[in-house]
Amino acid sequence: MKRIITISREFGAGGSAIGTQVAKRLGYEFYDKAIILRAAKESNIDVESILKWDEKVPVNFGFAQSLFDFYNKPLNEKLFEVQREVIRRIGEKGNCVILGRNANTILKEFDNCLHVFIHATPYWRLEHMKEKMPDTPESKISDEIRAIDKARKKYCTYYTNTEFGMSEYYDISLSSSTLGIETCVDTICSLAEK
């Protein structure tokens, strides 16, 4: 049976490390921001624009904008549509771990999915990111954590009409600060193998 694991996460909670290790242990494909670059390539949208609009909500998306006219949509609208199609194609292949990108909502009607949310205490997240970014001042890391979480919440609500981090949109929520990365990996793998 083919399996899909989606991992949503707070910034700095170790979701990427957990997802990578889960994929490696299970022998699954791992997809993260590369999905965006693949979506850009397939839709002839330049990569710089993609990265600029990644996980951002349109500032002035107006009611006059046609929801059915792909070519007149703002770039970030086009990006989300293309990205959604790429994620669905990946999901159809199965045996994969998809990090972020609202994959849990995009693939909600797919069978054999395990939707995971990874969170951690603010202190743990700050310490985790300080290890990854040793030359960055703590205040800047702290600001970045808040800004990225806020952007992810807005992006999730805007494009999926769901609420980022709310338990009803996931099968399981794990605290990496309480359990540790290894236990999170063990738990996800155990559930995936059942």
DRENDO-1510 file (C-alpha; in Angstrom, 1 decimal, always signed):
<recs>
REC; n; res; u; v; w
REC; 1; MET; +0.0; +0.0; +0.0 .
REC; 2; LYS; +1.3; +3.4; -1.0 .
REC; 3; ARG; +1.5; +6.0; +1.8 .
REC; 4; ILE; +1.6; +9.8; +1.9 .
REC; 5; ILE; +2.9; +11.7; +4.9 .
REC; 6; THR; +2.4; +15.5; +5.1 .
REC; 7; ILE; +4.2; +17.4; +7.8 .
REC; 8; SER; +3.2; +21.0; +8.7 .
REC; 9; ARG; +5.3; +22.7; +11.3 .
REC; 10; GLU; +6.0; +25.8; +13.2 .
REC; 11; PHE; +9.2; +27.5; +12.1 .
REC; 12; GLY; +12.1; +26.2; +14.1 .
REC; 13; ALA; +10.3; +23.2; +15.5 .
REC; 14; GLY; +12.5; +20.7; +13.6 .
REC; 15; GLY; +9.9; +19.7; +11.0 .
REC; 16; SER; +12.4; +19.6; +8.1 .
REC; 17; ALA; +14.8; +17.3; +10.1 .
REC; 18; ILE; +11.9; +15.1; +11.1 .
REC; 19; GLY; +10.6; +14.9; +7.6 .
REC; 20; THR; +14.0; +14.1; +6.1 .
REC; 21; GLN; +14.6; +11.3; +8.6 .
REC; 22; VAL; +11.2; +9.8; +8.3 .
REC; 23; ALA; +11.6; +9.7; +4.5 .
REC; 24; LYS; +15.0; +8.2; +4.7 .
REC; 25; ARG; +14.0; +5.5; +7.2 .
REC; 26; LEU; +10.9; +4.5; +5.3 .
REC; 27; GLY; +12.6; +4.7; +1.9 .
REC; 28; TYR; +10.1; +7.4; +0.7 .
REC; 29; GLU; +10.7; +10.4; -1.5 .
REC; 30; PHE; +11.0; +13.7; +0.4 .
REC; 31; TYR; +9.6; +17.0; -1.0 .
REC; 32; ASP; +10.0; +20.5; +0.5 .
REC; 33; LYS; +10.5; +23.9; -1.1 .
REC; 34; ALA; +11.7; +22.1; -4.2 .
REC; 35; ILE; +8.0; +21.7; -5.0 .
REC; 36; ILE; +7.9; +25.4; -5.6 .
REC; 37; LEU; +10.8; +25.4; -7.9 .
REC; 38; ARG; +9.3; +22.5; -9.8 .
REC; 39; ALA; +6.0; +24.3; -10.0 .
REC; 40; ALA; +7.8; +27.4; -11.4 .
REC; 41; LYS; +9.6; +25.4; -14.0 .
REC; 42; GLU; +6.4; +23.7; -15.2 .
REC; 43; SER; +4.4; +26.9; -15.4 .
REC; 44; ASN; +7.2; +29.1; -16.9 .
REC; 45; ILE; +7.1; +31.4; -13.9 .
REC; 46; ASP; +10.6; +32.8; -13.0 .
REC; 47; VAL; +12.1; +31.4; -9.8 .
REC; 48; GLU; +12.9; +34.8; -8.3 .
REC; 49; SER; +9.2; +35.7; -8.4 .
REC; 50; ILE; +8.3; +32.4; -6.9 .
REC; 51; LEU; +10.6; +32.9; -4.0 .
REC; 52; LYS; +9.3; +36.4; -3.5 .
REC; 53; TRP; +5.7; +35.2; -3.3 .
REC; 54; ASP; +6.3; +32.0; -1.4 .
REC; 55; GLU; +3.8; +31.7; +1.5 .
REC; 56; LYS; +2.5; +35.2; +1.0 .
REC; 57; VAL; -1.0; +36.4; +0.6 .
REC; 58; PRO; -2.0; +38.9; -2.1 .
REC; 59; VAL; -1.9; +42.4; -0.7 .
REC; 60; ASN; -4.6; +43.9; -2.9 .
REC; 61; PHE; -6.5; +40.9; -4.3 .
REC; 62; GLY; -9.8; +42.6; -5.3 .
REC; 63; PHE; -13.3; +41.3; -5.7 .
REC; 64; ALA; -13.2; +42.3; -9.3 .
REC; 65; GLN; -10.5; +39.7; -10.0 .
REC; 66; SER; -12.0; +36.8; -11.9 .
REC; 67; LEU; -11.4; +33.6; -9.9 .
REC; 68; PHE; -11.6; +31.6; -13.1 .
REC; 69; ASP; -9.1; +33.5; -15.3 .
REC; 70; PHE; -5.8; +31.9; -14.5 .
REC; 71; TYR; -3.7; +34.3; -16.7 .
REC; 72; ASN; -5.1; +37.4; -15.2 .
REC; 73; LYS; -4.6; +36.3; -11.6 .
REC; 74; PRO; -1.8; +37.7; -9.5 .
REC; 75; LEU; +1.4; +35.7; -9.7 .
REC; 76; ASN; +1.0; +34.3; -6.2 .
REC; 77; GLU; -2.5; +33.0; -7.2 .
REC; 78; LYS; -1.0; +31.2; -10.2 .
REC; 79; LEU; +1.7; +29.8; -8.1 .
REC; 80; PHE; -0.6; +28.3; -5.6 .
REC; 81; GLU; -2.7; +26.6; -8.3 .
REC; 82; VAL; +0.3; +25.2; -10.0 .
REC; 83; GLN; +1.9; +24.1; -6.7 .
REC; 84; ARG; -1.4; +22.4; -5.8 .
REC; 85; GLU; -1.3; +20.4; -9.0 .
REC; 86; VAL; +2.3; +19.4; -8.5 .
REC; 87; ILE; +1.5; +18.2; -4.9 .
REC; 88; ARG; -1.5; +16.2; -6.2 .
REC; 89; ARG; +0.7; +14.5; -8.8 .
REC; 90; ILE; +3.2; +13.7; -6.1 .
REC; 91; GLY; +0.5; +12.3; -3.9 .
REC; 92; GLU; -0.8; +10.1; -6.7 .
REC; 93; LYS; +2.6; +8.4; -6.8 .
REC; 94; GLY; +2.5; +7.8; -3.0 .
REC; 95; ASN; +5.3; +6.7; -0.7 .
REC; 96; CYS; +6.4; +10.3; +0.0 .
REC; 97; VAL; +6.8; +12.8; +2.7 .
REC; 98; ILE; +5.7; +16.3; +1.8 .
REC; 99; LEU; +6.9; +19.2; +4.1 .
REC; 100; GLY; +4.6; +22.2; +4.4 .
REC; 101; ARG; +2.9; +23.8; +1.4 .
REC; 102; ASN; -0.5; +23.1; +2.8 .
REC; 103; ALA; -0.2; +19.6; +1.5 .
REC; 104; ASN; -2.4; +18.3; +4.3 .
REC; 105; THR; -5.4; +20.3; +2.9 .
REC; 106; ILE; -4.6; +19.8; -0.7 .
REC; 107; LEU; -4.5; +16.0; -0.2 .
REC; 108; LYS; -7.3; +15.7; +2.3 .
REC; 109; GLU; -9.4; +13.4; +0.2 .
REC; 110; PHE; -6.5; +11.1; -0.7 .
REC; 111; ASP; -6.5; +7.6; +1.0 .
REC; 112; ASN; -3.6; +6.4; +3.1 .
REC; 113; CYS; -2.5; +9.8; +4.2 .
REC; 114; LEU; -1.0; +10.7; +7.6 .
REC; 115; HIS; -1.2; +14.4; +8.3 .
REC; 116; VAL; +1.3; +15.5; +11.0 .
REC; 117; PHE; +1.8; +18.9; +12.8 .
REC; 118; ILE; +5.1; +19.6; +14.5 .
REC; 119; HIS; +5.2; +22.3; +17.2 .
REC; 120; ALA; +7.6; +23.3; +20.0 .
REC; 121; THR; +7.9; +25.8; +22.8 .
REC; 122; PRO; +9.2; +29.2; +21.7 .
REC; 123; TYR; +12.4; +28.8; +23.8 .
REC; 124; TRP; +13.2; +25.4; +22.2 .
REC; 125; ARG; +12.6; +26.8; +18.7 .
REC; 126; LEU; +14.8; +29.7; +19.4 .
REC; 127; GLU; +17.6; +27.5; +20.6 .
REC; 128; HIS; +17.2; +25.1; +17.7 .
REC; 129; MET; +17.5; +28.0; +15.2 .
REC; 130; LYS; +20.5; +29.5; +17.0 .
REC; 131; GLU; +22.3; +26.2; +16.4 .
REC; 132; LYS; +21.4; +26.4; +12.7 .
REC; 133; MET; +22.2; +30.1; +12.4 .
REC; 134; PRO; +25.1; +30.7; +14.8 .
REC; 135; ASP; +26.2; +34.0; +13.3 .
REC; 136; THR; +22.7; +35.6; +13.5 .
REC; 137; PRO; +21.7; +37.7; +16.5 .
REC; 138; GLU; +19.2; +36.1; +18.8 .
REC; 139; SER; +16.8; +39.0; +18.4 .
REC; 140; LYS; +16.8; +38.7; +14.6 .
REC; 141; ILE; +16.1; +34.9; +14.9 .
REC; 142; SER; +13.2; +35.6; +17.3 .
REC; 143; ASP; +11.7; +38.2; +15.0 .
REC; 144; GLU; +12.1; +35.8; +12.0 .
REC; 145; ILE; +10.3; +33.0; +13.9 .
REC; 146; ARG; +7.3; +35.3; +14.7 .
REC; 147; ALA; +7.2; +36.7; +11.2 .
REC; 148; ILE; +7.3; +33.3; +9.4 .
REC; 149; ASP; +4.7; +31.8; +11.7 .
REC; 150; LYS; +2.4; +34.8; +11.1 .
REC; 151; ALA; +3.0; +34.5; +7.3 .
REC; 152; ARG; +2.2; +30.7; +7.3 .
REC; 153; LYS; -1.0; +31.3; +9.3 .
REC; 154; LYS; -2.2; +33.9; +6.9 .
REC; 155; TYR; -1.2; +31.9; +3.8 .
REC; 156; CYS; -3.0; +28.8; +5.2 .
REC; 157; THR; -6.2; +30.7; +5.9 .
REC; 158; TYR; -6.2; +32.5; +2.6 .
REC; 159; TYR; -5.6; +29.6; +0.3 .
REC; 160; THR; -7.2; +26.7; +2.2 .
REC; 161; ASN; -9.8; +28.3; +4.4 .
REC; 162; THR; -8.4; +26.3; +7.3 .
REC; 163; GLU; -6.5; +27.3; +10.4 .
REC; 164; PHE; -2.8; +26.6; +10.6 .
REC; 165; GLY; -1.9; +24.3; +13.6 .
REC; 166; MET; -5.5; +23.5; +14.5 .
REC; 167; SER; -5.8; +19.8; +15.5 .
REC; 168; GLU; -8.9; +19.1; +13.3 .
REC; 169; TYR; -6.7; +19.4; +10.2 .
REC; 170; TYR; -4.1; +16.9; +11.2 .
REC; 171; ASP; -4.1; +13.2; +12.3 .
REC; 172; ILE; -1.5; +13.8; +14.9 .
REC; 173; SER; +0.3; +16.7; +16.6 .
REC; 174; LEU; +3.7; +16.2; +18.1 .
REC; 175; SER; +5.8; +18.5; +20.3 .
REC; 176; SER; +9.4; +18.2; +19.3 .
REC; 177; SER; +10.5; +20.2; +22.4 .
REC; 178; THR; +8.8; +17.6; +24.6 .
REC; 179; LEU; +9.4; +14.4; +22.7 .
REC; 180; GLY; +12.7; +15.2; +20.9 .
REC; 181; ILE; +13.3; +14.8; +17.2 .
REC; 182; GLU; +14.1; +11.1; +17.3 .
REC; 183; THR; +10.9; +10.2; +19.2 .
REC; 184; CYS; +8.9; +12.2; +16.7 .
REC; 185; VAL; +10.5; +10.3; +13.8 .
REC; 186; ASP; +9.9; +7.0; +15.6 .
REC; 187; THR; +6.2; +7.8; +16.2 .
REC; 188; ILE; +5.6; +8.9; +12.6 .
REC; 189; CYS; +7.3; +5.9; +11.1 .
REC; 190; SER; +5.4; +3.6; +13.5 .
REC; 191; LEU; +2.1; +5.1; +12.4 .
REC; 192; ALA; +3.0; +5.0; +8.7 .
REC; 193; GLU; +4.0; +1.3; +8.9 .
REC; 194; LYS; +0.6; +0.3; +10.4 .
</recs>
